[in-house]
Amino acid sequence: MKKMIRDKYKDIIEPSKISYSENKEDNLNYLKNKLLEEVKEFIETDLTSLEELGDVLEVIDSIKSFQNIEEKELFKIKEEKKEKYGGFYDFLIFEKNEEPEEIIEETNYNQIEIYEGELKKLKKQLLHIGKEHSQKIFNLKKEHNLKIQKMNENFIENLLSPIDTLNNALSMDVMSDFSNKSDLDKEKLLNNMVVGMGFIKDQFNNCFSKIGIEKIDTSGNFNPILHEAISIENNKEIEHNHIIKETQVGYKYNDIVLRPASVIVCKKEENDE
């Protein structure tokens, strides 16, 4: 934003931040805005600040110089109008329903006040909206953290059972004399171990199921949200973008992907389609 400043400010302000205007029309607008600015600041002091009043008079002097107005001529016009219509000393108040022709229309200054008032209202509304938005984000984060915490607690609680089973299986001294057993006993032992591991696997899967964790399906088309393509292959027997093989199981908790499934995806060449 550009505005007029006092001439000697050039000695205290960084040169790169100031410039001289030589356009007459621009300078006229600068003077108008400066007069409005200084009058407003004087009004804000309830017309008591001599310093602000001095600023107003200084701008008026600049306007007289810019418009080549003679002091004597201005004083003469002022006194003639005072003699004819009087001054503003008796606080004579006129109540009006319509704007008389001789009354000057509202100035840009009044419009600026209206705009500034609207701007303050908008800033207040935006600040309120910003606070509400920040509070909503905070509440969502808090709710999400509590949800994750509860999920972890449930997961750990349900995980204890298959871990106990695994610990019990590992504590059994079933392999101490494995080499001395007959082939039939070895086969039975290995079969029992496979059954036992399958039971433990089922317990883990049941643990996942209880807290809402499920495997990600890899039987259809590739979905970048659920799947991670570690490789692509051109397979004429499989449809384009269809999953050829799953290399690592993926899991999700409700709509939250805990780990995407690693897959190999079919990508056909343009000539093959």
N, C-alpha and C positions, 0 to 999 in steps of 0.2 A: 504494500500500500504506500502510495506517494503522498506527501503533504509538505506544505511550506514550513520552513524553520527560520529562526532569526539569522541574520547575515553573518554574525560573528561565530556561529556554531561551526563554521567551516574550520576554525582553528582547533576544535576539540573533538570533532568527529572524524573517523577514518575516511580518507579521501575517496576510497573505492565505493563508499556508501552514499555519496552525495553527487549531485550534478546540477547544472544550470539549465533552466528552461528559457528558450527564446521564442516560443510560440505564443503569440498574443492571446489567442483563444484559450489555450491551456492555462496561461497565467491568470486570465480572468476567472476561470473556474477554481484555480488554486486560492485566489483571494476570497471568493465566495465561501468556499469550504472552510477557510481559516477564520473568517468572520463568524460563521456559524459555530465553529469549535470554541472560539474564545467567548462568545456570548453565552453559549451553553455552560461553560465552566464558571462564568460569572454568576449566572442564574443559580447554579448549584450551591453557591455560597450565600444564598438569600440576599444577593446584591450588597454584600458587606465587605468583600475583599477589594481593597484598593489596588492590589497587585493585579488581580484578574481584570478589573476595570481599566487599568493602565494598558493591559494587553489588547483590550478591545479598541482603545483609542489609538494604539500603535498600528493596528490593522487598518483602521479608518484613515490614518495618515498615509499609509501605503496605497490605499485605494485612491485618495486624492492625488497622489503623485502619479499613479498609473493612468488615471483618467484626465490628468492635466487640469484639475479643479483648483481655482484660485481660492485662497483662504477668505479674502474679503468678499468675493462673490457668494461663497457658501454662507458666510455669516450674515450677509445682507438678506439672502433668501430665507434663512432661518428666522431672522428678526421680523421680516415682513409677514411670514406665516404666523408667527407668534402674536403679532399685533392684530392680525385679522381673526384668528381662530383661538388664540390663547395657547398656554402651555399644558403641562401635565402635572400641575402642582395641587389642584383641588380634589383629585381623585373622583372626578365626575364619571359615573358609570352608566353606560347605555345598554339597555336590555333589548335584544333584537330577536325577531323570529326569522327574518330573512336577512341576507347579507346586503346592506346598502351599497349603492354603486361606488360611493366615495371611500368605503372601507376597503383597505387593501386585502386581497385574498390571502389565505394561509400560505406561509412561506415554506420553503424546502426544509427549514429548521423543524417545523412542526411534523412534517412527514418523516424526517429522520428520527424524531423522538418516537413516532408510532412504530417505525421499522425496528428501532432498537428494542422497544418493548416486546414486539413479537419475537425478535431474536432471542431475548432473555427467556421468554416462555418456552421456545423450542429447545434451547439449551437445557432448561430445567427438565423438560419432558425426556430429552435424550439421556440426561444423567440418571433419571428415574428408571428408564428402560434398561440402561447399562447396569444399574445395581440389581434390578430384577433378573437380568440375564446371568450376571455373575453368581447370584444366589442359586439359580436353577442349575448352573454348571456344578456348583459346590455340592448341591443336594444329590445330583446324579452321580458324581464321583463318590460321594459318601455311600450312596445306595449300592453302587457297583462294588466298592471295597468290602462292604458288609456281606454282599452276595458271594464274593470270592472267598472271604473268610469262612463263611458258613459251609461253603462247598468243600473247602480244605478240611474243616473239622469233620464233616460227614465222611469224606474220603478216607481220612486217617483212621476213623473209628471202624469203618467197614473193612479196611485193609488189614486190620489186626488178625482177623480170622484166618485168611489164607497164609499170612506170614507165620502164624502159630503152627499151621499144618505143615508148612515147608520146614520149619525148625524141627518139628517132631520127626519128620522123614529123614532129615539130615543127621539127627542124633542117633538113629538106629544103626547098629553095627552090622549092616547086612552084607558088606563087601569084604569083610575081614578074611574070610576063607573062600572067596569066590573061585579062586583057581583050583581048589580041591573038590569043588562040587561037580556032580555029574552034569552031562550036557542037558539032560532033562530038567534038572534043578536050576541050572543056569538060565534056561529058556523061561521057566516059570518065574524066576526072580526078575528077569528083564521085563517080562510081560507085566508083572506086578508094579514095577517101577514106572512103566509107560502109563498104566492105569492110574497110578498115584499122581503122576505129573499132569495127566488129563484132568483129574479131580481138582488139583490145585489151580489149573488154568480156568476151570469152570468157576471156581470160587472167586478168582480175580475178575472174571467177566461179570459174575453176579454182583460183585462189589461195585464195578463200574455202572452197572444197570441201576442199582439202588439209588445212586446219586445223580442219575440222568446222563451219564457219559455213554456214548454209543459210537460204534465204528462208522466211519464215513463210507458210503456206498461207492464202489468203483466199477459197477457193472454197466454203466451207460457212457454218455458223452463226457468229455473233459470239461470241468468247471474250475476256472482259475481261483475261485474263492475257496473251494474245498480240496482241490488237487494241486500237486506240484509236479510239473512235468520234468523228469530228470533226463528224458531222452525221447526222441521221436523216430518213428520208423514208417516206411512206405510199405503197407501190406495190402495187396490187391483183394484179399478176402474179407477185409474189415472196412467198415465205413469210415469216411473222413472224420477226424476229430473224436473218434471213438477210442476208449481206453483199451489198450492191448493187454497190459499186464500191471498188476499191483506189486511194487517192490517193497513197500513199507506201509503198514496199516496206519490210517489216520483216525483221529478221534475228535468229537465235538461234544460240547456241553450245551444242550438246548440249541441256540443259534450261534453260540460262540465256538469258533474253531480253535481247539487246543493244539492240534498239530495236523497240517494238511497231509493227505495220503500221497505218498510218492508213487508215480505211475509212469508208464511208457505209453505215449499217445501216437495214434495213426495220423500221419499227415501225407496226403496224396499229392503227387505232382500234378500240375495243371493238365498235362496230357493224359493223365490217368482218370481224371474226373469226367 
